[in-house]
Amino acid sequence: MIRFDNVGMRYGDGPEVLHDVTFELESGGFAFLTGPSGAGKSTLLKLVYLAERPTRGLVHLLGHDIATTPRRRLPELRRRIGVVFQDFRLVDHLSAFDNVALPLRVAGAPETRIREEVTELLHWVGLGDHMDARPPALSGGQQQRIAIARAVIARPKLIVADEPTGNVDDKMAFRLMRLFEELNRHGTTVLVATHNDALVARFGHRRLRLEAGELMPERSARQSA
């Protein structure tokens, strides 16, 4: 699903923010990406969800070598990746329902399918009674669940989440991680970036740790606690 081979990344003429990063995440896998602020987690995720291309090295996603994939093909690949952004990026003037429905509408899905699938998913994430509410009227945890629902509604092959629990309390963070686990059990590959080591330690998934742009030798999440 994801393969990085000696990937380096810099912005403009600045110093490298990723150095010789090499790893693989198999289809159907689940991994945490951890490390302190400034370690390069968000940059690595941008490479995964195709917001950036590496300065050097090779990135393979969904069976494609990104360096040789024509730019016209990238939107098609992006539609197979669900992204949960750290700042949610919800559309404030749209209801929870319409925010979640956006990916299906962009893909041209019929409204009957949209109504059925969005309603079912919002009930599944515990927001069935808030489908008509706009994001500013909802709590941070509720907004995060909308963002997660929007990321998964089109049944992507890969979910990428950048600090998805950074704005909620510990109880809600645990519940959100259980949502990701449920998606993973249904076959979705999941990569979650977080600096919350205590939360990671509660789960037994693979852990990738970045420090100053370098990927450290791997240990399991519980071994790293």
Secondary structure as GFF3:
##gff-version 3
##sequence-region A 1 225
A	DSSP	beta_strand	2	10	.	.	.	ID=ss1
A	DSSP	beta_strand	16	25	.	.	.	ID=ss2
A	DSSP	beta_strand	30	34	.	.	.	ID=ss3
A	DSSP	alpha_helix	41	48	.	.	.	ID=ss4
A	DSSP	beta_strand	56	61	.	.	.	ID=ss5
A	DSSP	beta_strand	64	65	.	.	.	ID=ss6
A	DSSP	three_ten_helix	71	73	.	.	.	ID=ss7
A	DSSP	alpha_helix	74	78	.	.	.	ID=ss8
A	DSSP	beta_strand	81	84	.	.	.	ID=ss9
A	DSSP	alpha_helix	96	106	.	.	.	ID=ss10
A	DSSP	alpha_helix	111	124	.	.	.	ID=ss11
A	DSSP	three_ten_helix	128	130	.	.	.	ID=ss12
A	DSSP	three_ten_helix	135	137	.	.	.	ID=ss13
A	DSSP	alpha_helix	140	152	.	.	.	ID=ss14
A	DSSP	beta_strand	158	162	.	.	.	ID=ss15
A	DSSP	alpha_helix	170	185	.	.	.	ID=ss16
A	DSSP	beta_strand	189	193	.	.	.	ID=ss17
A	DSSP	alpha_helix	197	201	.	.	.	ID=ss18
A	DSSP	beta_strand	206	211	.	.	.	ID=ss19
A	DSSP	beta_strand	214	215	.	.	.	ID=ss20
A	DSSP	beta_strand	219	220	.	.	.	ID=ss21
###
